[in-house]
Amino acid sequence: MTIKENIFEIEEDIKKYSQSNAKLLCVTKTIDITRIKEAYDIGYKEFGENKVQELLDKKEKMPKDINWHLIGHLQTNKVNKIVGEVGLIHSVDSIKLLKKINNRAYDLGIIQDILLQVNISKEDTKSGFYKEELEEVLKEANDLNSIKIRGFMTMAPYSENPENIRWVFKELKKEFDKFSDLSYNNIKLDYLSMGMTNDYKIALEEGANIIRVGSKIFGKREYNNV
């Protein structure tokens, strides 16, 4: 199937499984510019990258109206390079990182939109806040005026049967709903980023409004199930 056909199939799945008008984020990790341009020419302008330098290199070569998202782990020593270059950082997983992003955004005179990464499954191999920490994190973030927390992101464990990890998405949706009426100036919880190629249908059923899909659009990647 072509990239266009793959995207059309995902669009149909969004209509079928989504509780709302969910957004497809095309994940372009390791994907060449030619194939990314195919998705762009169809009309897609939301692309996600895992690594800072790869994102910046592609941003330089692609049209300027693309909204880039950083979805991979962000090291604190890369913060100065990426703040202001992306519309949304999905993977904020510590107070230290949150404050560093805020400081850099303040220096640039901007507001940087971010998501808090939540480790619902509490796997040692995954980053993110535990759900029990979210209330305290949100309170502490209230004093950071150069970031805006737009919602939560999670990665579920890989499973051959996505039904086995439905509970992860369900739990994060509960947390999202619990804090959705916060009235802090710099917190507006409207994005729930969850679901990848293997499990996005389940994530959509449980309330995801951003799904991060790569290999179903562009083809399989070795050692990667995004």
Buried (B, 14 or more C-beta within 10 A) or exposed (E): EEBEEBBEEBEEBBEEBBEEEBBBBBBBBBBEEEBBBBBBEBEBEBBBBBBBEBBBEBBEEBEEEBEBBBBBBBEEEBBBBBBBBBEBBBBBBBBEBBBBBBBBBBEEEEBBBBBBBBBBBEEEEBBBBEBEBBEEBBEEBBEBEBBBBBBBBBBBEEBEEBEBBBBBBBBBBEBBEEBEEBEBEBBBBEBBBBBBBBBBBBBBBBBBBBBBBBBBBBEEBEEBEB
